[in-house]
Amino acid sequence: GRVDGVIFHADRGSQYTSAAFAQVSDYFGIRRSMGRVGSSYDNALAESFWQGLKRETMQEAFATVRQARLEIFQWLTYYNARRRHSSLGYLSPAEFEQQHQRERKLTLAA
């Protein structure tokens, strides 16, 4: 199914700039975002995300693909709903998004 509103941020690796990746992203309603060439700061949050996923869920091999999917899904749920991030003012991504939406509604109402 479609996942409209999802933003996929990546570096400018050939796998992310390919026509095939663009086509699949468009099919599922995913907006592509790419960091600037030669700027490690643009990709710092994405790198932090992957480092956390690897460190916190991939300490040993998964017994099955099903187990891998379940454990990664559980970690993603925790990461988005409860894990606090210094880059978001110590809010979880879900709390940050809710706050952003409230502020946006207040701005539009004014």
Gaussian input, Z-matrix of N, CA and C with variables (Angstrom, degrees):
# hf/3-21g

backbone

0 1
 N
 C     1     B1
 C     2     B2     1     A1
 N     3     B3     2     A2     1     D1
 C     4     B4     3     A3     2     D2
 C     5     B5     4     A4     3     D3
 N     6     B6     5     A5     4     D4
 C     7     B7     6     A6     5     D5
 C     8     B8     7     A7     6     D6
 N     9     B9     8     A8     7     D7
 C    10    B10     9     A9     8     D8
 C    11    B11    10    A10     9     D9
 N    12    B12    11    A11    10    D10
 C    13    B13    12    A12    11    D11
 C    14    B14    13    A13    12    D12
 N    15    B15    14    A14    13    D13
 C    16    B16    15    A15    14    D14
 C    17    B17    16    A16    15    D15
 N    18    B18    17    A17    16    D16
 C    19    B19    18    A18    17    D17
 C    20    B20    19    A19    18    D18
 N    21    B21    20    A20    19    D19
 C    22    B22    21    A21    20    D20
 C    23    B23    22    A22    21    D21
 N    24    B24    23    A23    22    D22
 C    25    B25    24    A24    23    D23
 C    26    B26    25    A25    24    D24
 N    27    B27    26    A26    25    D25
 C    28    B28    27    A27    26    D26
 C    29    B29    28    A28    27    D27
 N    30    B30    29    A29    28    D28
 C    31    B31    30    A30    29    D29
 C    32    B32    31    A31    30    D30
 N    33    B33    32    A32    31    D31
 C    34    B34    33    A33    32    D32
 C    35    B35    34    A34    33    D33
 N    36    B36    35    A35    34    D34
 C    37    B37    36    A36    35    D35
 C    38    B38    37    A37    36    D36
 N    39    B39    38    A38    37    D37
 C    40    B40    39    A39    38    D38
 C    41    B41    40    A40    39    D39
 N    42    B42    41    A41    40    D40
 C    43    B43    42    A42    41    D41
 C    44    B44    43    A43    42    D42
 N    45    B45    44    A44    43    D43
 C    46    B46    45    A45    44    D44
 C    47    B47    46    A46    45    D45
 N    48    B48    47    A47    46    D46
 C    49    B49    48    A48    47    D47
 C    50    B50    49    A49    48    D48
 N    51    B51    50    A50    49    D49
 C    52    B52    51    A51    50    D50
 C    53    B53    52    A52    51    D51
 N    54    B54    53    A53    52    D52
 C    55    B55    54    A54    53    D53
 C    56    B56    55    A55    54    D54
 N    57    B57    56    A56    55    D55
 C    58    B58    57    A57    56    D56
 C    59    B59    58    A58    57    D57
 N    60    B60    59    A59    58    D58
 C    61    B61    60    A60    59    D59
 C    62    B62    61    A61    60    D60
 N    63    B63    62    A62    61    D61
 C    64    B64    63    A63    62    D62
 C    65    B65    64    A64    63    D63
 N    66    B66    65    A65    64    D64
 C    67    B67    66    A66    65    D65
 C    68    B68    67    A67    66    D66
 N    69    B69    68    A68    67    D67
 C    70    B70    69    A69    68    D68
 C    71    B71    70    A70    69    D69
 N    72    B72    71    A71    70    D70
 C    73    B73    72    A72    71    D71
 C    74    B74    73    A73    72    D72
 N    75    B75    74    A74    73    D73
 C    76    B76    75    A75    74    D74
 C    77    B77    76    A76    75    D75
 N    78    B78    77    A77    76    D76
 C    79    B79    78    A78    77    D77
 C    80    B80    79    A79    78    D78
 N    81    B81    80    A80    79    D79
 C    82    B82    81    A81    80    D80
 C    83    B83    82    A82    81    D81
 N    84    B84    83    A83    82    D82
 C    85    B85    84    A84    83    D83
 C    86    B86    85    A85    84    D84
 N    87    B87    86    A86    85    D85
 C    88    B88    87    A87    86    D86
 C    89    B89    88    A88    87    D87
 N    90    B90    89    A89    88    D88
 C    91    B91    90    A90    89    D89
 C    92    B92    91    A91    90    D90
 N    93    B93    92    A92    91    D91
 C    94    B94    93    A93    92    D92
 C    95    B95    94    A94    93    D93
 N    96    B96    95    A95    94    D94
 C    97    B97    96    A96    95    D95
 C    98    B98    97    A97    96    D96
 N    99    B99    98    A98    97    D97
 C   100   B100    99    A99    98    D98
 C   101   B101   100   A100    99    D99
 N   102   B102   101   A101   100   D100
 C   103   B103   102   A102   101   D101
 C   104   B104   103   A103   102   D102
 N   105   B105   104   A104   103   D103
 C   106   B106   105   A105   104   D104
 C   107   B107   106   A106   105   D105
 N   108   B108   107   A107   106   D106
 C   109   B109   108   A108   107   D107
 C   110   B110   109   A109   108   D108
 N   111   B111   110   A110   109   D109
 C   112   B112   111   A111   110   D110
 C   113   B113   112   A112   111   D111
 N   114   B114   113   A113   112   D112
 C   115   B115   114   A114   113   D113
 C   116   B116   115   A115   114   D114
 N   117   B117   116   A116   115   D115
 C   118   B118   117   A117   116   D116
 C   119   B119   118   A118   117   D117
 N   120   B120   119   A119   118   D118
 C   121   B121   120   A120   119   D119
 C   122   B122   121   A121   120   D120
 N   123   B123   122   A122   121   D121
 C   124   B124   123   A123   122   D122
 C   125   B125   124   A124   123   D123
 N   126   B126   125   A125   124   D124
 C   127   B127   126   A126   125   D125
 C   128   B128   127   A127   126   D126
 N   129   B129   128   A128   127   D127
 C   130   B130   129   A129   128   D128
 C   131   B131   130   A130   129   D129
 N   132   B132   131   A131   130   D130
 C   133   B133   132   A132   131   D131
 C   134   B134   133   A133   132   D132
 N   135   B135   134   A134   133   D133
 C   136   B136   135   A135   134   D134
 C   137   B137   136   A136   135   D135
 N   138   B138   137   A137   136   D136
 C   139   B139   138   A138   137   D137
 C   140   B140   139   A139   138   D138
 N   141   B141   140   A140   139   D139
 C   142   B142   141   A141   140   D140
 C   143   B143   142   A142   141   D141
 N   144   B144   143   A143   142   D142
 C   145   B145   144   A144   143   D143
 C   146   B146   145   A145   144   D144
 N   147   B147   146   A146   145   D145
 C   148   B148   147   A147   146   D146
 C   149   B149   148   A148   147   D147
 N   150   B150   149   A149   148   D148
 C   151   B151   150   A150   149   D149
 C   152   B152   151   A151   150   D150
 N   153   B153   152   A152   151   D151
 C   154   B154   153   A153   152   D152
 C   155   B155   154   A154   153   D153
 N   156   B156   155   A155   154   D154
 C   157   B157   156   A156   155   D155
 C   158   B158   157   A157   156   D156
 N   159   B159   158   A158   157   D157
 C   160   B160   159   A159   158   D158
 C   161   B161   160   A160   159   D159
 N   162   B162   161   A161   160   D160
 C   163   B163   162   A162   161   D161
 C   164   B164   163   A163   162   D162
 N   165   B165   164   A164   163   D163
 C   166   B166   165   A165   164   D164
 C   167   B167   166   A166   165   D165
 N   168   B168   167   A167   166   D166
 C   169   B169   168   A168   167   D167
 C   170   B170   169   A169   168   D168
 N   171   B171   170   A170   169   D169
 C   172   B172   171   A171   170   D170
 C   173   B173   172   A172   171   D171
 N   174   B174   173   A173   172   D172
 C   175   B175   174   A174   173   D173
 C   176   B176   175   A175   174   D174
 N   177   B177   176   A176   175   D175
 C   178   B178   177   A177   176   D176
 C   179   B179   178   A178   177   D177
 N   180   B180   179   A179   178   D178
 C   181   B181   180   A180   179   D179
 C   182   B182   181   A181   180   D180
 N   183   B183   182   A182   181   D181
 C   184   B184   183   A183   182   D182
 C   185   B185   184   A184   183   D183
 N   186   B186   185   A185   184   D184
 C   187   B187   186   A186   185   D185
 C   188   B188   187   A187   186   D186
 N   189   B189   188   A188   187   D187
 C   190   B190   189   A189   188   D188
 C   191   B191   190   A190   189   D189
 N   192   B192   191   A191   190   D190
 C   193   B193   192   A192   191   D191
 C   194   B194   193   A193   192   D192
 N   195   B195   194   A194   193   D193
 C   196   B196   195   A195   194   D194
 C   197   B197   196   A196   195   D195
 N   198   B198   197   A197   196   D196
 C   199   B199   198   A198   197   D197
 C   200   B200   199   A199   198   D198
 N   201   B201   200   A200   199   D199
 C   202   B202   201   A201   200   D200
 C   203   B203   202   A202   201   D201
 N   204   B204   203   A203   202   D202
 C   205   B205   204   A204   203   D203
 C   206   B206   205   A205   204   D204
 N   207   B207   206   A206   205   D205
 C   208   B208   207   A207   206   D206
 C   209   B209   208   A208   207   D207
 N   210   B210   209   A209   208   D208
 C   211   B211   210   A210   209   D209
 C   212   B212   211   A211   210   D210
 N   213   B213   212   A212   211   D211
 C   214   B214   213   A213   212   D212
 C   215   B215   214   A214   213   D213
 N   216   B216   215   A215   214   D214
 C   217   B217   216   A216   215   D215
 C   218   B218   217   A217   216   D216
 N   219   B219   218   A218   217   D217
 C   220   B220   219   A219   218   D218
 C   221   B221   220   A220   219   D219
 N   222   B222   221   A221   220   D220
 C   223   B223   222   A222   221   D221
 C   224   B224   223   A223   222   D222
 N   225   B225   224   A224   223   D223
 C   226   B226   225   A225   224   D224
 C   227   B227   226   A226   225   D225
 N   228   B228   227   A227   226   D226
 C   229   B229   228   A228   227   D227
 C   230   B230   229   A229   228   D228
 N   231   B231   230   A230   229   D229
 C   232   B232   231   A231   230   D230
 C   233   B233   232   A232   231   D231
 N   234   B234   233   A233   232   D232
 C   235   B235   234   A234   233   D233
 C   236   B236   235   A235   234   D234
 N   237   B237   236   A236   235   D235
 C   238   B238   237   A237   236   D236
 C   239   B239   238   A238   237   D237
 N   240   B240   239   A239   238   D238
 C   241   B241   240   A240   239   D239
 C   242   B242   241   A241   240   D240
 N   243   B243   242   A242   241   D241
 C   244   B244   243   A243   242   D242
 C   245   B245   244   A244   243   D243
 N   246   B246   245   A245   244   D244
 C   247   B247   246   A246   245   D245
 C   248   B248   247   A247   246   D246
 N   249   B249   248   A248   247   D247
 C   250   B250   249   A249   248   D248
 C   251   B251   250   A250   249   D249
 N   252   B252   251   A251   250   D250
 C   253   B253   252   A252   251   D251
 C   254   B254   253   A253   252   D252
 N   255   B255   254   A254   253   D253
 C   256   B256   255   A255   254   D254
 C   257   B257   256   A256   255   D255
 N   258   B258   257   A257   256   D256
 C   259   B259   258   A258   257   D257
 C   260   B260   259   A259   258   D258
 N   261   B261   260   A260   259   D259
 C   262   B262   261   A261   260   D260
 C   263   B263   262   A262   261   D261
 N   264   B264   263   A263   262   D262
 C   265   B265   264   A264   263   D263
 C   266   B266   265   A265   264   D264
 N   267   B267   266   A266   265   D265
 C   268   B268   267   A267   266   D266
 C   269   B269   268   A268   267   D267
 N   270   B270   269   A269   268   D268
 C   271   B271   270   A270   269   D269
 C   272   B272   271   A271   270   D270
 N   273   B273   272   A272   271   D271
 C   274   B274   273   A273   272   D272
 C   275   B275   274   A274   273   D273
 N   276   B276   275   A275   274   D274
 C   277   B277   276   A276   275   D275
 C   278   B278   277   A277   276   D276
 N   279   B279   278   A278   277   D277
 C   280   B280   279   A279   278   D278
 C   281   B281   280   A280   279   D279
 N   282   B282   281   A281   280   D280
 C   283   B283   282   A282   281   D281
 C   284   B284   283   A283   282   D282
 N   285   B285   284   A284   283   D283
 C   286   B286   285   A285   284   D284
 C   287   B287   286   A286   285   D285
 N   288   B288   287   A287   286   D286
 C   289   B289   288   A288   287   D287
 C   290   B290   289   A289   288   D288
 N   291   B291   290   A290   289   D289
 C   292   B292   291   A291   290   D290
 C   293   B293   292   A292   291   D291
 N   294   B294   293   A293   292   D292
 C   295   B295   294   A294   293   D293
 C   296   B296   295   A295   294   D294
 N   297   B297   296   A296   295   D295
 C   298   B298   297   A297   296   D296
 C   299   B299   298   A298   297   D297
 N   300   B300   299   A299   298   D298
 C   301   B301   300   A300   299   D299
 C   302   B302   301   A301   300   D300
 N   303   B303   302   A302   301   D301
 C   304   B304   303   A303   302   D302
 C   305   B305   304   A304   303   D303
 N   306   B306   305   A305   304   D304
 C   307   B307   306   A306   305   D305
 C   308   B308   307   A307   306   D306
 N   309   B309   308   A308   307   D307
 C   310   B310   309   A309   308   D308
 C   311   B311   310   A310   309   D309
 N   312   B312   311   A311   310   D310
 C   313   B313   312   A312   311   D311
 C   314   B314   313   A313   312   D312
 N   315   B315   314   A314   313   D313
 C   316   B316   315   A315   314   D314
 C   317   B317   316   A316   315   D315
 N   318   B318   317   A317   316   D316
 C   319   B319   318   A318   317   D317
 C   320   B320   319   A319   318   D318
 N   321   B321   320   A320   319   D319
 C   322   B322   321   A321   320   D320
 C   323   B323   322   A322   321   D321
 N   324   B324   323   A323   322   D322
 C   325   B325   324   A324   323   D323
 C   326   B326   325   A325   324   D324
 N   327   B327   326   A326   325   D325
 C   328   B328   327   A327   326   D326
 C   329   B329   328   A328   327   D327

   B1=1.4252
   B2=1.5236
   B3=1.2925
   B4=1.4628
   B5=1.5215
   B6=1.2847
   B7=1.4723
   B8=1.5256
   B9=1.3317
   B10=1.4582
   B11=1.5223
   B12=1.3255
   B13=1.4591
   B14=1.5114
   B15=1.3345
   B16=1.4597
   B17=1.5232
   B18=1.3187
   B19=1.4668
   B20=1.5238
   B21=1.3178
   B22=1.4560
   B23=1.5221
   B24=1.3373
   B25=1.4580
   B26=1.5195
   B27=1.3070
   B28=1.4601
   B29=1.5258
   B30=1.3187
   B31=1.4570
   B32=1.5291
   B33=1.3038
   B34=1.4611
   B35=1.5266
   B36=1.3237
   B37=1.4543
   B38=1.5179
   B39=1.3161
   B40=1.4664
   B41=1.5251
   B42=1.3381
   B43=1.4640
   B44=1.5232
   B45=1.3444
   B46=1.4624
   B47=1.5255
   B48=1.3202
   B49=1.4643
   B50=1.5294
   B51=1.3278
   B52=1.4643
   B53=1.5258
   B54=1.3181
   B55=1.4716
   B56=1.5251
   B57=1.3422
   B58=1.4675
   B59=1.5281
   B60=1.3388
   B61=1.4689
   B62=1.5278
   B63=1.3189
   B64=1.4592
   B65=1.5296
   B66=1.3167
   B67=1.4617
   B68=1.5345
   B69=1.3247
   B70=1.4665
   B71=1.5329
   B72=1.3248
   B73=1.4674
   B74=1.5171
   B75=1.3261
   B76=1.4638
   B77=1.5308
   B78=1.3188
   B79=1.4591
   B80=1.5321
   B81=1.3328
   B82=1.4683
   B83=1.5334
   B84=1.3264
   B85=1.4626
   B86=1.5155
   B87=1.3295
   B88=1.4660
   B89=1.5223
   B90=1.3254
   B91=1.4683
   B92=1.5200
   B93=1.3209
   B94=1.4597
   B95=1.5240
   B96=1.3205
   B97=1.4572
   B98=1.5186
   B99=1.3195
   B100=1.4595
   B101=1.5054
   B102=1.3320
   B103=1.4505
   B104=1.5210
   B105=1.3156
   B106=1.4652
   B107=1.5193
   B108=1.3015
   B109=1.4558
   B110=1.5245
   B111=1.3181
   B112=1.4616
   B113=1.5161
   B114=1.3343
   B115=1.4557
   B116=1.5244
   B117=1.3271
   B118=1.4621
   B119=1.5181
   B120=1.3327
   B121=1.4638
   B122=1.5233
   B123=1.3274
   B124=1.4550
   B125=1.5267
   B126=1.3082
   B127=1.4530
   B128=1.5295
   B129=1.3174
   B130=1.4601
   B131=1.5215
   B132=1.3319
   B133=1.4680
   B134=1.5208
   B135=1.3165
   B136=1.4688
   B137=1.5234
   B138=1.3204
   B139=1.4684
   B140=1.5247
   B141=1.3239
   B142=1.4584
   B143=1.5295
   B144=1.3313
   B145=1.4646
   B146=1.5256
   B147=1.3415
   B148=1.4626
   B149=1.5194
   B150=1.3259
   B151=1.4625
   B152=1.5293
   B153=1.3370
   B154=1.4605
   B155=1.5142
   B156=1.3250
   B157=1.4636
   B158=1.5250
   B159=1.3214
   B160=1.4672
   B161=1.5235
   B162=1.3187
   B163=1.4654
   B164=1.5294
   B165=1.3276
   B166=1.4613
   B167=1.5226
   B168=1.3175
   B169=1.4673
   B170=1.5187
   B171=1.3011
   B172=1.4679
   B173=1.5286
   B174=1.3143
   B175=1.4624
   B176=1.5230
   B177=1.3104
   B178=1.4590
   B179=1.5212
   B180=1.3067
   B181=1.4668
   B182=1.5292
   B183=1.3091
   B184=1.4553
   B185=1.5268
   B186=1.3098
   B187=1.4644
   B188=1.5279
   B189=1.3429
   B190=1.4642
   B191=1.5284
   B192=1.3132
   B193=1.4610
   B194=1.5258
   B195=1.3318
   B196=1.4719
   B197=1.5258
   B198=1.3353
   B199=1.4626
   B200=1.5337
   B201=1.3229
   B202=1.4669
   B203=1.5218
   B204=1.3272
   B205=1.4676
   B206=1.5241
   B207=1.3343
   B208=1.4604
   B209=1.5279
   B210=1.3197
   B211=1.4637
   B212=1.5271
   B213=1.3075
   B214=1.4675
   B215=1.5275
   B216=1.3382
   B217=1.4595
   B218=1.5298
   B219=1.3344
   B220=1.4631
   B221=1.5315
   B222=1.3263
   B223=1.4598
   B224=1.5289
   B225=1.3347
   B226=1.4679
   B227=1.5258
   B228=1.3187
   B229=1.4638
   B230=1.5194
   B231=1.3324
   B232=1.4740
   B233=1.5250
   B234=1.3234
   B235=1.4628
   B236=1.5300
   B237=1.3130
   B238=1.4601
   B239=1.5191
   B240=1.3230
   B241=1.4644
   B242=1.5233
   B243=1.3380
   B244=1.4683
   B245=1.5270
   B246=1.3143
   B247=1.4673
   B248=1.5239
   B249=1.3190
   B250=1.4624
   B251=1.5348
   B252=1.3340
   B253=1.4626
   B254=1.5261
   B255=1.3108
   B256=1.4684
   B257=1.5239
   B258=1.3308
   B259=1.4685
   B260=1.5255
   B261=1.3354
   B262=1.4739
   B263=1.5225
   B264=1.3254
   B265=1.4555
   B266=1.5230
   B267=1.3170
   B268=1.4744
   B269=1.5273
   B270=1.3263
   B271=1.4600
   B272=1.5212
   B273=1.3256
   B274=1.4616
   B275=1.5316
   B276=1.3302
   B277=1.4591
   B278=1.5282
   B279=1.3225
   B280=1.4686
   B281=1.5291
   B282=1.3405
   B283=1.4673
   B284=1.5263
   B285=1.3211
   B286=1.4587
   B287=1.5322
   B288=1.3270
   B289=1.4626
   B290=1.5230
   B291=1.3269
   B292=1.4667
   B293=1.5247
   B294=1.3200
   B295=1.4704
   B296=1.5189
   B297=1.3116
   B298=1.4649
   B299=1.5325
   B300=1.3284
   B301=1.4699
   B302=1.5288
   B303=1.3435
   B304=1.4662
   B305=1.5259
   B306=1.3250
   B307=1.4698
   B308=1.5242
   B309=1.3116
   B310=1.4628
   B311=1.5282
   B312=1.3295
   B313=1.4690
   B314=1.5113
   B315=1.3424
   B316=1.4645
   B317=1.5169
   B318=1.3180
   B319=1.4631
   B320=1.5233
   B321=1.3390
   B322=1.4622
   B323=1.5113
   B324=1.3383
   B325=1.4671
   B326=1.5309
   B327=1.3194
   B328=1.4708
   B329=1.5063
   A1=112.21
   A2=114.82
   A3=121.40
   A4=110.25
   A5=116.17
   A6=122.75
   A7=108.85
   A8=115.96
   A9=121.26
   A10=110.60
   A11=116.40
   A12=121.74
   A13=113.38
   A14=118.08
   A15=120.79
   A16=108.83
   A17=115.19
   A18=121.37
   A19=107.53
   A20=117.48
   A21=123.09
   A22=107.44
   A23=116.73
   A24=121.06
   A25=109.49
   A26=116.65
   A27=121.22
   A28=109.82
   A29=114.02
   A30=118.62
   A31=107.89
   A32=117.25
   A33=120.54
   A34=112.42
   A35=115.66
   A36=120.04
   A37=111.23
   A38=116.40
   A39=120.34
   A40=112.39
   A41=117.69
   A42=118.96
   A43=111.79
   A44=117.96
   A45=121.48
   A46=113.10
   A47=117.63
   A48=120.84
   A49=111.77
   A50=116.65
   A51=120.22
   A52=111.62
   A53=114.67
   A54=120.74
   A55=110.31
   A56=117.49
   A57=120.67
   A58=110.72
   A59=116.99
   A60=120.24
   A61=110.27
   A62=117.21
   A63=121.30
   A64=110.59
   A65=116.71
   A66=121.24
   A67=110.87
   A68=117.39
   A69=120.82
   A70=110.38
   A71=116.49
   A72=120.42
   A73=110.93
   A74=116.61
   A75=120.79
   A76=111.33
   A77=116.57
   A78=120.89
   A79=111.44
   A80=116.41
   A81=120.64
   A82=112.95
   A83=118.01
   A84=120.47
   A85=113.26
   A86=117.20
   A87=122.30
   A88=109.12
   A89=116.64
   A90=121.42
   A91=108.43
   A92=116.23
   A93=121.05
   A94=110.71
   A95=115.86
   A96=122.81
   A97=107.14
   A98=116.17
   A99=119.45
   A100=110.62
   A101=114.64
   A102=120.71
   A103=110.81
   A104=114.56
   A105=119.34
   A106=110.24
   A107=116.20
   A108=121.75
   A109=109.40
   A110=116.57
   A111=121.92
   A112=115.06
   A113=119.46
   A114=121.14
   A115=110.12
   A116=116.39
   A117=119.99
   A118=111.66
   A119=118.12
   A120=120.36
   A121=111.75
   A122=117.50
   A123=120.78
   A124=111.85
   A125=117.01
   A126=120.37
   A127=112.78
   A128=118.58
   A129=121.42
   A130=112.76
   A131=118.70
   A132=120.19
   A133=111.28
   A134=116.86
   A135=119.71
   A136=110.43
   A137=116.98
   A138=120.43
   A139=110.57
   A140=117.40
   A141=121.86
   A142=110.64
   A143=116.16
   A144=120.90
   A145=110.69
   A146=116.68
   A147=120.14
   A148=111.52
   A149=117.42
   A150=120.56
   A151=110.03
   A152=117.21
   A153=120.95
   A154=112.26
   A155=117.01
   A156=120.79
   A157=110.60
   A158=116.37
   A159=120.06
   A160=111.42
   A161=117.00
   A162=121.56
   A163=111.82
   A164=116.39
   A165=119.81
   A166=114.67
   A167=119.23
   A168=119.27
   A169=113.98
   A170=117.95
   A171=118.58
   A172=112.33
   A173=116.00
   A174=120.15
   A175=111.65
   A176=117.00
   A177=121.62
   A178=108.72
   A179=115.80
   A180=120.07
   A181=110.19
   A182=115.86
   A183=121.15
   A184=108.70
   A185=116.83
   A186=121.19
   A187=111.43
   A188=116.04
   A189=120.68
   A190=109.08
   A191=115.16
   A192=120.25
   A193=109.13
   A194=116.73
   A195=120.88
   A196=111.01
   A197=116.81
   A198=120.36
   A199=110.42
   A200=117.14
   A201=121.11
   A202=110.19
   A203=117.11
   A204=121.10
   A205=111.19
   A206=116.54
   A207=120.81
   A208=111.21
   A209=117.52
   A210=120.57
   A211=111.91
   A212=117.27
   A213=120.05
   A214=110.22
   A215=117.83
   A216=120.89
   A217=110.94
   A218=116.97
   A219=120.52
   A220=110.57
   A221=117.61
   A222=120.77
   A223=110.36
   A224=117.04
   A225=120.39
   A226=111.17
   A227=116.98
   A228=121.02
   A229=109.87
   A230=116.56
   A231=121.17
   A232=110.52
   A233=116.89
   A234=122.52
   A235=110.85
   A236=117.67
   A237=121.67
   A238=113.85
   A239=117.67
   A240=120.45
   A241=114.24
   A242=117.57
   A243=117.59
   A244=115.20
   A245=118.24
   A246=119.63
   A247=110.13
   A248=115.64
   A249=121.49
   A250=109.36
   A251=115.17
   A252=120.87
   A253=109.79
   A254=116.19
   A255=119.73
   A256=110.84
   A257=117.48
   A258=120.34
   A259=112.27
   A260=117.44
   A261=121.67
   A262=111.02
   A263=116.78
   A264=120.06
   A265=112.31
   A266=116.02
   A267=123.53
   A268=113.18
   A269=115.54
   A270=122.33
   A271=107.99
   A272=116.60
   A273=119.34
   A274=107.09
   A275=118.76
   A276=119.42
   A277=112.67
   A278=117.85
   A279=120.33
   A280=110.92
   A281=117.43
   A282=120.76
   A283=110.52
   A284=116.52
   A285=121.35
   A286=110.37
   A287=116.20
   A288=121.12
   A289=110.72
   A290=117.54
   A291=120.55
   A292=111.01
   A293=116.39
   A294=120.64
   A295=110.14
   A296=116.81
   A297=121.81
   A298=110.46
   A299=116.58
   A300=120.57
   A301=111.08
   A302=117.66
   A303=120.51
   A304=110.59
   A305=116.64
   A306=120.67
   A307=110.86
   A308=116.93
   A309=120.70
   A310=110.47
   A311=116.96
   A312=120.22
   A313=111.30
   A314=116.51
   A315=119.61
   A316=111.22
   A317=116.87
   A318=121.62
   A319=110.33
   A320=116.51
   A321=120.14
   A322=111.75
   A323=117.00
   A324=120.95
   A325=112.32
   A326=116.62
   A327=120.29
   A328=112.73
   D1=170.21
   D2=-179.12
   D3=-78.24
   D4=152.38
   D5=177.27
   D6=-130.21
   D7=52.82
   D8=-178.47
   D9=-50.61
   D10=138.27
   D11=179.16
   D12=98.29
   D13=-15.38
   D14=178.68
   D15=-74.20
   D16=137.24
   D17=176.12
   D18=-115.51
   D19=126.75
   D20=178.67
   D21=-106.25
   D22=110.64
   D23=-179.47
   D24=-100.97
   D25=132.62
   D26=-178.26
   D27=-148.65
   D28=171.06
   D29=172.07
   D30=-79.86
   D31=-171.81
   D32=-176.27
   D33=-97.34
   D34=35.42
   D35=175.71
   D36=-62.83
   D37=152.31
   D38=-174.93
   D39=-59.95
   D40=-30.34
   D41=179.45
   D42=-67.46
   D43=-26.74
   D44=-178.92
   D45=-92.91
   D46=-16.03
   D47=179.20
   D48=-100.69
   D49=1.00
   D50=-177.59
   D51=-71.86
   D52=154.30
   D53=177.53
   D54=-63.98
   D55=-35.72
   D56=-179.34
   D57=-63.70
   D58=-42.69
   D59=179.14
   D60=-64.73
   D61=-41.66
   D62=178.49
   D63=-61.94
   D64=-42.06
   D65=-179.01
   D66=-64.08
   D67=-45.65
   D68=179.40
   D69=-64.80
   D70=-42.70
   D71=178.49
   D72=-59.62
   D73=-46.52
   D74=179.55
   D75=-62.74
   D76=-40.00
   D77=-179.96
   D78=-59.17
   D79=-40.93
   D80=-177.11
   D81=-91.08
   D82=-0.86
   D83=178.67
   D84=79.40
   D85=27.20
   D86=-178.79
   D87=-95.35
   D88=127.96
   D89=176.68
   D90=-86.23
   D91=132.54
   D92=179.74
   D93=-92.39
   D94=140.44
   D95=177.26
   D96=-134.33
   D97=133.99
   D98=-179.65
   D99=-129.95
   D100=142.22
   D101=176.80
   D102=-71.04
   D103=162.08
   D104=177.58
   D105=-71.18
   D106=151.57
   D107=178.65
   D108=-62.95
   D109=129.63
   D110=175.11
   D111=76.94
   D112=10.40
   D113=-179.32
   D114=-112.69
   D115=102.57
   D116=179.95
   D117=-68.85
   D118=-23.36
   D119=-179.46
   D120=-66.12
   D121=-33.14
   D122=179.76
   D123=-61.25
   D124=-28.21
   D125=-174.41
   D126=-106.78
   D127=5.15
   D128=-173.77
   D129=-61.26
   D130=-43.21
   D131=-179.01
   D132=-67.73
   D133=-39.12
   D134=177.36
   D135=-64.08
   D136=-42.19
   D137=178.55
   D138=-63.27
   D139=-39.12
   D140=177.94
   D141=-62.99
   D142=-41.41
   D143=177.96
   D144=-58.39
   D145=-52.58
   D146=-177.49
   D147=-63.95
   D148=-37.98
   D149=178.04
   D150=-61.65
   D151=-44.31
   D152=178.63
   D153=-62.99
   D154=-44.35
   D155=178.53
   D156=-58.71
   D157=-47.56
   D158=-179.16
   D159=-64.60
   D160=-44.90
   D161=-176.44
   D162=-67.64
   D163=-37.52
   D164=-171.42
   D165=-95.63
   D166=-15.06
   D167=-179.00
   D168=-126.56
   D169=-16.61
   D170=-172.02
   D171=-115.62
   D172=47.19
   D173=178.94
   D174=-75.63
   D175=-27.50
   D176=177.15
   D177=-142.19
   D178=164.50
   D179=-177.99
   D180=-66.75
   D181=143.25
   D182=175.48
   D183=-76.69
   D184=144.86
   D185=-179.13
   D186=-71.88
   D187=-35.35
   D188=-178.44
   D189=-142.77
   D190=163.88
   D191=175.30
   D192=-63.17
   D193=-38.94
   D194=178.86
   D195=-59.15
   D196=-43.61
   D197=178.56
   D198=-63.45
   D199=-42.18
   D200=179.10
   D201=-60.16
   D202=-47.70
   D203=-179.94
   D204=-60.38
   D205=-44.80
   D206=-178.17
   D207=-64.11
   D208=-47.79
   D209=-177.60
   D210=-67.04
   D211=-39.73
   D212=178.12
   D213=-68.29
   D214=-40.56
   D215=176.60
   D216=-61.16
   D217=-43.37
   D218=178.36
   D219=-62.02
   D220=-41.08
   D221=179.47
   D222=-66.17
   D223=-42.44
   D224=179.09
   D225=-62.62
   D226=-38.66
   D227=177.60
   D228=-62.55
   D229=-46.56
   D230=176.67
   D231=-61.24
   D232=-46.95
   D233=-176.81
   D234=-58.30
   D235=-44.75
   D236=-176.67
   D237=-79.95
   D238=-35.03
   D239=-172.20
   D240=-95.82
   D241=-31.24
   D242=-171.89
   D243=-127.31
   D244=-25.99
   D245=-175.24
   D246=-72.63
   D247=127.31
   D248=-179.43
   D249=-85.48
   D250=142.29
   D251=-176.42
   D252=-124.29
   D253=127.18
   D254=-179.99
   D255=-61.15
   D256=-33.57
   D257=-179.28
   D258=-70.51
   D259=-11.51
   D260=178.79
   D261=-113.32
   D262=25.81
   D263=-179.96
   D264=68.04
   D265=33.13
   D266=179.99
   D267=61.37
   D268=34.12
   D269=170.53
   D270=-107.18
   D271=159.06
   D272=171.05
   D273=-76.80
   D274=161.32
   D275=176.54
   D276=-56.27
   D277=-38.89
   D278=179.11
   D279=-65.38
   D280=-43.03
   D281=178.43
   D282=-64.68
   D283=-40.83
   D284=179.28
   D285=-61.25
   D286=-44.69
   D287=179.16
   D288=-63.43
   D289=-43.14
   D290=178.68
   D291=-62.14
   D292=-43.07
   D293=178.93
   D294=-63.45
   D295=-42.76
   D296=179.11
   D297=-61.17
   D298=-43.57
   D299=179.81
   D300=-64.92
   D301=-40.62
   D302=178.30
   D303=-63.02
   D304=-45.13
   D305=179.55
   D306=-64.37
   D307=-37.15
   D308=179.05
   D309=-65.88
   D310=-42.13
   D311=178.57
   D312=-64.65
   D313=-38.92
   D314=177.97
   D315=-65.06
   D316=-39.27
   D317=179.29
   D318=-65.88
   D319=-42.65
   D320=179.98
   D321=-67.84
   D322=-31.71
   D323=-179.01
   D324=-76.11
   D325=-23.36
   D326=-176.54
   D327=-74.32

